[in-house]
């Protein structure tokens, strides 16, 4: 049967991974078609924490401003609270998402972007609307069924769910297929991507509700209020959770169930009762918006695809929401692959470049899956400190928890243990290193023997961000001053990206600009120095270069996804050949 549509890339799904791929491809001018199973975007708030790296990506894609306008800002999301009920007793707080004074400084230094809370039902329309405005063709109600790969491309069979006649099934002919079809990915199955781990580790319920909780929360603004009650350690994500969706009248409760027993009946009586119990107000005026059951998974793909078929997002990393990395990692997967597809399709890179996608992203997916599941287990320290592990008897729980209010050495020890257990949750709620310390080691990165990576000497690479120009690292953020518009401040990260490479050099490095890849526009040359187009008034960029042993005539070559491809200590005798051979290697052009 002849294909009904021909395009360069078929994207399956309009979740964070698929929608951001569509937006990136549209921005890069790549012809593509998106198919998505349902007639609408996600209605549930689902993923929400949007970290600094994702904000940089969204800025590159031109939608950060809209996300900031709609999201709940950093200052209203950071007082993670542990309690016996929202209106009950408080057990402790941990400053989160970069709101601790020390980590706030690290956040401000690390990136031009700020963490914010953007529920998935708001994020998806921002991405999809911008993609559509830039030329994405999106087919709702269209289900991916199967695909066949051959030497020249891939034929994707889909079904128009709005039709029941013979024409409902049709073929799309494309050069590449991107499966962003979520945790039950049929594309990943059909591509036989090797998976490691376990699905259905624990059961969890989501209940979205409306109620004005401001009397109990506005003085300790947060997105997460964790509730310890009998049964809150069964299944789920560590404890009962009341999560802010919109301050302070729209919420989402997460409560666990034993996966072996299956989910309970989500009747209005059950859901309202559970919400009132977790809030701790028996006659709370509450409107249930929706409810669903889902499972905690601990699974990641070893490969994200090869040749003509790739997967991203939950299709290849399936994990609980702990650490808030779900949609962040999904968006970042797509940002890694989109420019590679664009360059290969344009003939500016060899197909081998696409192999670097799985090599670069699979280790990050594995880290995210393991981290999120470990975070659930670490909540057990709070149960241990309170002396409530292993009991569901409310009287025993109450007595053991009350013991912390006593005087005397035993109570003092318990208070210390609780303090430490709550603080330890920084590994879930303030893991700046997990969010930013990505290092890519692949054929698309050219290693060197300049200064060692500061990440090697950081005491805790999960908590602490280690900025570095090391090839494979994300280029460090430094505020520079650009000419035009009153010499506005612009980040190194904002100067880089936008679908092309960027070569940062200094006074005396202008000869790099004679290389054909600079002349063609594949590489943008940015000369940083006094009297140049871009200046370094704080000297922050110069300090970073100095630490790496890179002189003024040297250079840092940054890929379209802001990661460093290569560095050069000084201008070589033949900069044109040096840059050309470096790009030949990084782009698999030979
Ligand atoms: P996602 O699942 O978002 O999107 C998949 C897309 O593919 C959808 O558009 C779907 O319609 C489409 N699709 C699927 N099969 C298809 C087919 N055969 N043909 C065509 N289209 C198809 N995370 C978090 O951080 N905090 C949270 O509270 C939650 N809560 C939560 C609740 C529930 C019920 C789920 C399912 C997930 C969460 N998550 C979450 C996880 C978070 O939502 C997840 O990490 C991201 O949405 C992943 O984005 P993707 O784009 O990869 O998949």
Boltz pocket constraint, residues with backbone or C-beta under 6 A from the ligand:
constraints:
  - pocket:
      binder: B
      contacts: [[A, 12], [A, 13], [A, 14], [A, 15], [A, 16], [A, 17], [A, 18], [A, 19], [A, 35], [A, 36], [A, 37], [A, 38], [A, 40], [A, 44], [A, 45], [A, 46], [A, 47], [A, 48], [A, 49], [A, 120], [A, 142], [A, 143], [A, 144], [A, 145], [A, 180], [A, 181], [A, 182], [A, 183], [A, 184], [A, 186], [A, 206], [A, 292], [A, 293], [A, 294], [A, 312], [A, 313], [A, 314], [A, 315], [A, 317], [A, 319], [A, 320], [A, 321], [A, 322], [A, 324], [A, 325], [A, 326], [A, 327], [A, 330]]
      max_distance: 6.0
